[in-house]
Amino acid sequence: MSDVFLRRRVWRKLESLPDEQLYQVLDYVEFLEGKYSEEASEEPDRMQKFAEGIQDKLRARRAAPWALKGVMGALSVVDRAVGTAAKTARGLADELEKVGRKQDNEGPDDDDSDERPTKIVVD
């Protein structure tokens, strides 16, 4: 069981540090994790792995913290855009599935000649 108050305290301290020192903290946490952790940490998703890889390569080349922050900011925008696009695509697929089920349930004898087609306008 973790100490929630300790975690909040650590988080508060992290929030006050500049980016350069945060990377030092990250290095130390990864060292401690490798030395003392009994269980594997949560596996990051693909985008997180990609961003961490770029971040590690830039750090290895001693990129300035402001450059790292800019690249990570750009990747964050891409991540949000991809997430929004995926959510929109899932919603569209769900709607198309509903329409398909509705048409399957109506059958060929149903004559809906009185219905007008729906017009969708996108601005």
ABEGO torsion letter per residue (X at the ends): XBBAAAAAAAAAAAAABBAAAAAAAAAAAAAAAAAABABBBBBBBAAAAAAAAAAAAAAAAGBBAAAAAAAAAAAAAAAAAAAAAAAAAAAAAAAAAAAAAAAAAAEAABBAAABBBBBBBBX
